[in-house]
Amino acid sequence: MEGILSTAMEAQLLSVIESKIDEAVAKRSSPDPWANMATREEICERFNIKDTQTIKNWEGKGLKRCVSPYVDTKTIVYDKREVAKFLGYDNW
């Protein structure tokens, strides 16, 4: 029995499937976007700050908090790079 698709169509279909698999693998192996996030407590610990209220005060002076993709979470997170830049550091 002959194939349902022509050889050219099979090759084209195979190419599309391979590219979709490659995209999925790339997404799966990409770094965790939350790896660069820190909570108020983590920021306080990293920079030896005694009270999380200080971080809240920084928000009033321009530090931006990140919105969590999880609807029911109350945890506030910040981009580590933005915190370091806000404080005048080159790196976290």
C-alpha positions as CSV (number, residue, x, y, z in Angstrom):
1,M,0.0,0.0,0.0
2,E,1.3,3.4,-0.9
3,G,1.6,6.3,1.5
4,I,-1.4,8.7,1.9
5,L,0.8,11.7,1.5
6,S,3.3,12.5,-1.3
7,T,7.0,12.3,-0.4
8,A,7.3,16.1,-0.5
9,M,4.3,16.5,1.8
10,E,5.7,13.9,4.2
11,A,9.0,15.8,4.3
12,Q,7.3,19.1,4.9
13,L,5.1,17.6,7.7
14,L,8.2,16.0,9.3
15,S,10.0,19.3,9.2
16,V,7.1,21.1,10.9
17,I,6.9,18.4,13.6
18,E,10.7,18.5,14.2
19,S,10.6,22.3,14.6
20,K,7.7,22.1,17.1
21,I,9.6,19.5,19.1
22,D,12.7,21.7,19.1
23,E,10.6,24.6,20.3
24,A,9.1,22.6,23.1
25,V,12.5,21.3,24.2
26,A,14.0,24.8,24.2
27,K,11.1,26.1,26.4
28,R,11.5,23.2,28.7
29,S,15.3,23.7,29.1
30,S,15.1,27.5,29.4
31,P,16.0,28.9,32.9
32,D,13.3,29.4,35.4
33,P,11.9,32.9,35.2
34,W,11.3,32.9,38.9
35,A,15.0,32.3,39.6
36,N,15.6,36.1,39.5
37,M,12.9,36.9,41.9
38,A,13.2,37.5,45.7
39,T,10.8,38.1,48.5
40,R,11.0,40.9,51.0
41,E,12.5,38.5,53.5
42,E,15.2,37.3,51.1
43,I,16.1,40.9,50.3
44,C,16.4,41.8,54.0
45,E,18.6,38.7,54.6
46,R,20.8,39.5,51.6
47,F,21.4,43.1,52.5
48,N,21.2,42.9,56.3
49,I,18.0,44.9,56.6
50,K,16.2,44.4,59.9
51,D,12.6,45.2,58.9
52,T,10.6,44.5,55.8
53,Q,9.0,47.9,56.1
54,T,12.1,49.3,54.6
55,I,11.4,47.4,51.4
56,K,7.9,48.9,51.4
57,N,9.4,52.3,51.8
58,W,11.6,51.7,48.8
59,E,8.5,51.0,46.7
60,G,7.5,54.6,47.4
61,K,10.9,55.7,46.1
62,G,10.7,53.8,42.9
63,L,11.4,50.1,43.5
64,K,8.9,48.1,41.5
65,R,7.3,44.9,42.7
66,C,6.5,42.1,40.3
67,V,3.1,40.7,39.9
68,S,2.8,37.0,40.6
69,P,1.1,34.8,38.0
70,Y,-0.6,32.9,40.7
71,V,-4.0,34.4,41.5
72,D,-4.3,33.4,45.1
73,T,-0.8,34.2,46.3
74,K,-0.1,37.1,48.7
75,T,3.7,36.8,48.4
76,I,5.2,39.9,47.0
77,V,8.3,39.4,44.9
78,Y,10.9,41.7,43.4
79,D,13.3,41.3,40.5
80,K,16.8,40.8,42.0
81,R,18.4,42.8,39.3
82,E,16.1,45.7,39.9
83,V,16.8,45.6,43.6
84,A,20.5,45.6,43.0
85,K,20.2,48.5,40.5
86,F,18.0,50.4,42.9
87,L,20.7,50.0,45.7
88,G,23.5,50.9,43.3
89,Y,25.1,47.4,43.1
90,D,26.2,45.9,39.8
91,N,25.1,42.4,40.8
92,W,22.8,40.7,43.2
